[in-house]
Amino acid sequence: MRRSFTATVWQEGDWYVVQCLEVDVASQGETEEEALSNLREALELHFEEPRATSAPKVRQVEVDVGAS
């Protein structure tokens, strides 16, 4: 499935920074085109289905909450 996203682009020193407005994903590059290409890759990875390389461990964690 192909989707379109909106990104802001600005320059910080020698780097171009791009940030997706719909999803909290950002990237950078030495040129505006490189930064946008890096953002495309970052968005593809963001939406990729997670694949566990090993079975996760499940643990119980106890914490104190509220006033003491």
N, C-alpha and C positions, 0 to 999 in steps of 0.2 A: 504494500500500500504506500502511496506517495502522499505526503502532506507538505503544506507550505507553512513556514514560520516567519515571524518578523524579528529582525535583529537590529540592534543599535550598533554603530561603529564609531569609535573615537581613537585618537592617537594619544599614547602616553610615552613621551620620549621617542625612542626609535621604533616602538612597537605599536601595531594596530590591535585594538581590543574589540571583540564582538561579543554581544550578550543577547541571547534569545529572550524575547519578552514574554512568551507564553510558557516557557519551561525554564527552570533555574539552571541553565547551562551556559557557560561562557568559554571563550578560547582567545588565542592571540596569534599573531604572525608578523613577519617583517614587512609584509605588504598587506593591503586591504584584501586582495584576492586570496592570499595565503591564509589570512585569519578567517575568512569566510569558508574556505575549504576545510580548515581545521574544525570550525564550528559544525559543519555538515557531518564530519566524522564523529565528533563528540556526541551529536544528537543521535546518530545511528547507533552508537554504543549505548547511549542512555536508554533507548527503546528496545534494545536487544534483550531477548529472553535470558534470564540468568541460568547459568549452567554450573552446577556444583561439581568441582573436581574430586571431592571426597564427601562422605556423609558428614553433615554437621553434628556437633555435640550439643545436646540439650542439657542445660543446667538450671537449677533453682537459684535465685538470688534473693536474699533477704535484706531489706533496708528499713530504717526507722523513718516514718513520715509523720508530719504534724508536729504539734508543740511537745516539748520534752517535759 
